[in-house]
Amino acid sequence: MKKLLVIWLLIIPALLQADTVYTFVFKEGMQARYDLSDLVDRMVDTTGRITIEEILTSRDLQGRFKPIDNLGKETSLDAVVWSRAVFLNISKRPVDYLLSLSNADSLAVFKVNQGKITKDVLGKKIPIQQKTFKSHLDHVRVVLNPGESDTFYIRASGDQFYDILPGTSVQLIQESRWRLVQYLSIFTSGIQVLMLGLCLLLFFIFKDRQYLLFILPLTGFLIWFSYRTDIHIIFNTFPVLTKYQPVLTGWYMPLTVAVFFLGYVGIRKKLKWVYYTLWVLILATVGVSLLSLLVLHYSNNMVNSLVLIFMLVGYGSGTYLAFRGDRKAFVWLLFTAPLFITGLLYLIDDLFLSINLDVVSLMQIGALASSLIIGYMMYDRVNKTIRDNINISRTNERLVREQNVILEQKVSERTRELAAEKQKSDSILLNILPEEVAEELKETGRSQARLFEKVTVLFTDFVDFTKAGERLTAQALVSELHNCFKAFDEIIQKHGLEKIKTVGDAYIAVAGLPVSVKDHAERTAKAALDIREFMSARHHQLGEKTFKIRLGIHSGSVVAGIVGVKKFAYDIWGDTVNTAARMEQNSKAGRVNISQSTYGLIKDSFECTPRGKVAAKNKGMMEMYFLNAAIDIKSEISFPQ
C-alpha cells in the first residue's frame, strides 16, 4: 500500500494538469523496443509561440493534448506540434531506455521532474556537437529508479518531407540493445567496406564486370545500415543528404539486390517475363521516390509496397530456378535467404502488423551472412578465372604450334590470291580510268592534268525524269536507268569515246582524249545517233516504263585529269563542257542538238537542220543545229532490248 501511495503521489501533478494523461508504465519483463507514436498525447500550436511555462501553468493548454487520431482539422505538416509522454517505473530495478524521436528539423525536449525543468535540443538540422546524446539519431535518455516518474514535453517543428506531422515517430529503445546494434553495425560495415575494396581490386585486375555486380548489394547493405546507426554521423555535415537519405535508403538496398539478381542469375534468358516485370517494378519504385524528392512529399507505404512486391517476385522466381537445378539461382538463394526473411518481416510489420518487430539486428546479421557469401562467390570466380586462364594459355601454345605449320601453307596460297587480287584491282581501275591515266597513276602515284585542244563533248539527259519517278517505283526507276546507261556504255565503247561520268540521269562522254584523234566530232555524232535510235526503239517497246532522251554536242578544248585523293575520278573542265551542257538543255525530246563548232566539223558527213540563233543560259544567242542522220552511213550497232 505504501508503494502504491508513493506512485500516485508522483503522478498526481500530471493528473491535475489534464483530464486524461497517457502514462507509460515500466513493469517487470519489459521488451527491448516500444513504438509510442500512436499513444503519446499531442497538441498543435498553430501560432508557434506557446512556451513550456504556459503549458505547465494553463489547464486549458493541458486539455488540448489529445491522441494523434483526434487532432482533427488542426493538423498541418508545417505546424509546431507539442507531444507529452509520462513514464512511471513500478518495477524492482532501474530502467535505462532511449526516447527516440524523428521527423522534425528542430526538437526541444523538456523534462519535468518535481517542478524542475531540463531542456535538450535535437533535430535533423541540429549539429551533433549541440546534442546532449551524441548520436545522429534524436535520442533522449529515460533513466528511472523504482517508483520514479518523469514527464517529457516535446516541441517539434520544421519543414516536413514525410506525409506525417513533425515529431510523430516516438519510440522507446533499451539503451543496451541500441548499443549492441551500433557495435554490430560497425563490425558489419567494416566487413562490407573490406569486401567493396576487394571487389574493385579484382575488377581492375581481371577486367571482369561480374565484380561490379557484387558491388551493388554491398553498397546497398552499407548505406541502409549506416543510416540506422551512428556511422551516419559522417553525413551530418550534408543537410540535404541527411534529409533525403530515408527515401534513398528505403529502396536502394532491395533494388541493388534485385539488379544483382537480374545480372548474376541471367534471368533474361531463363524467365523473360520475370525480367521485364522486375524492371517495371524497379523503375516504378525509383519513379515514386524521385517524384517524392521533387514534390518534397513522401509516402513510405507506397514505396514499401512496391519493394515488397518485387522482393516476392524476385525471390519466388529465384527459388523456382534453384529447384530446377540452376546453380547460379541456388547460390543467389543462399545469398539472399537471411536478408530476405528478416527484410520480409520488417516490411510486413511496417505495412500491416505494426507489432514493433525488432528485426534491425537480425537484418544486420543477415546482411553480414550475405556479404560473406558474396566473398565466397568472389573466391569461386577468381579460381574459375585462374583455371580458365591456365587452360587458355595451354590451348594457345598448342594452337601456335599448329598455326606455324598451317601458316607456311597459307603463305603460298595467299601469294597466289594476291596476284589474282592485283589483276582484279587493275581491271577495276581500268574500268574507272582511261588506260593511259591508270598506268601513269600506278607508276607515279599521281596524274597530271592535261589540256586537250580538239575534243567533242556529248551530254545526254532524260526528259521529265522527275515525273517518271512518280509513276515508277524506286526499284523500277533505278533498274531502267541501269539498263539505259549500260547500252550507252556499249555504244560509246564501239565508237571510241571515253565515258566521263553520270550525274543523276545525265550521261557525259567525250571523244579525243586521253589519246587525240582527228575524227572526234564524227565519232561523237555517230554515238549520239545510235543512242537516240536505241532510246526510240526502247520507248516504242516499253512506252511509259522508260524515258525520252535529249542530247547535246559541242567541240572545243578541255582540261582533263584527276582531282582529290578519296574516291577519285577522271573528269573534264572548261567552257566546252559548259557549252555542251547548254546544247543538251536547249535540245528537244528525241533530238540531238549541236553547236556551230561541231557543225563545222561534221557538216559534210551528216544531215543537219539549222535552228538559227537560240538563247542559251549565261551564253547569249548561239547558232544551233539538229543532227538528223549520217550521209550514206548506216549504223551497224545492235541495240540491246
Disulfide bonds with the S-S distance in Angstrom:
none
